Amino acid sequence: DDKAFFPTYLAIPLIRHDLSPLAQAAIEDLAGTLDDSSMAALNASVVFEGEDFASAARNHLDSIGFDVAEERSSGFDNGEGFSKEFDSLIRNTKRHLWLTAIALFTATSVGIVLALAVFQVSWVSRAVLYVASLLQTIPSIALLALMIPIFGIGMLPAVVALFLYSLLPIIRNSVTALVTVDPVLRRVATAIGLTRYDEIRYVYLPLAMPAILAGVRTAAVISIGTATLAAFIGAGGLGDPIVTGLALNDTSLILQGAIPAAVLAIATELVFEGIERALIPRHLKVLEEPT
């Protein structure tokens, strides 16, 4: 940049207070070892020669006589590394579950209430399902990006996007189940004098419960998978190590987010299976069993 087209940037190192003293000492040893020409050469080795980030950094450290193995053997990479990785996993998992739980609870509440409000008017229920379907067709990363101008970055836009993504399976299953309740049972409920509230409580909801829970179950799995993309808008969660691993071409970092996310999805399936067993009336279970 001999014409000074780009602004001059002066790097300032920032170090956390809880960083290991050995790590701080290693960073201090590396101070002043990179100049503009060295940085340009390292960038060129990655962009033009196909070298990965880790190899380029390792080659630079070797060229300046920095012994990574020696630093690790001296305690730089002792048990503290595993402890911090575990703490990071727990923190990311909690954030992931928090994002999913808020979005799923809100979507379930809104979806079921909305289905109960519109299922008896066919054109209204079709319109609601059409709008929910349109939201589902938007790619998840695009929907998250659309939330940024409205809600900024962080948890709020991620929760809103997950909420919108979860609505369709919940509303569709709920409306379908409520509409297909046996007309004979509805006439019987009217004949014995049940109020509108009693009909919903004792006839519609118990009979529709299997399909409603199936919709919530589907929405939960979708939310867990989509929440990994929330890291792109600063919401955290298990997507953080995935995004970082992709940027650094680090497979171990990618797996630190991908494996727990897959385990969460499987665990969610098992939890909802238990909930269905507990909430679905026994006579409906008998009807569902194959003969």
Stockholm file with secondary structure:
# STOCKHOLM 1.0

chainA/1-291         DDKAFFPTYLAIPLIRHDLSPLAQAAIEDLAGTLDDSSMAALNASVVFEGEDFASAARNHLDSIGFDVAEERSSGFDNGEGFSKEFDSLIRNTKRHLWLTAIALFTATSVGIVLALAVFQVSWVSRAVLYVASLLQTIPSIALLALMIPIFGIGMLPAVVALFLYSLLPIIRNSVTALVTVDPVLRRVATAIGLTRYDEIRYVYLPLAMPAILAGVRTAAVISIGTATLAAFIGAGGLGDPIVTGLALNDTSLILQGAIPAAVLAIATELVFEGIERALIPRHLKVLEEPT
#=GR chainA/1-291 SS CTTCCSCCCCCCCCCCTTSCHHHHHHHHHHTTCCCHHHHHHHHHHHHTTCCCHHHHHHHHHHHTTCCHHHHIIIIITSHHHHHHHHHHHHHHHHHHHHHHHHHHHHHHHHHHHHHHHHTTSHHHHHHHHHHHHHHHHSCHHHHHHHHHHHHCSSHHHHHHHHHHHHHHHHHHHHHHHHHTSCHHHHHHHHHTTCCHHHHIIIIIHHHHHHHHHHHHHHHHHHHHHHHGGGGGGTCCSTHHHHHHHHHHTCHHHHHHHHHHHHHHHHHHHHHHHHHHHHHSCHHHHHHHSCC
#=GC SS_cons         CTTCCSCCCCCCCCCCTTSCHHHHHHHHHHTTCCCHHHHHHHHHHHHTTCCCHHHHHHHHHHHTTCCHHHHIIIIITSHHHHHHHHHHHHHHHHHHHHHHHHHHHHHHHHHHHHHHHHTTSHHHHHHHHHHHHHHHHSCHHHHHHHHHHHHCSSHHHHHHHHHHHHHHHHHHHHHHHHHTSCHHHHHHHHHTTCCHHHHIIIIIHHHHHHHHHHHHHHHHHHHHHHHGGGGGGTCCSTHHHHHHHHHHTCHHHHHHHHHHHHHHHHHHHHHHHHHHHHHSCHHHHHHHSCC
//
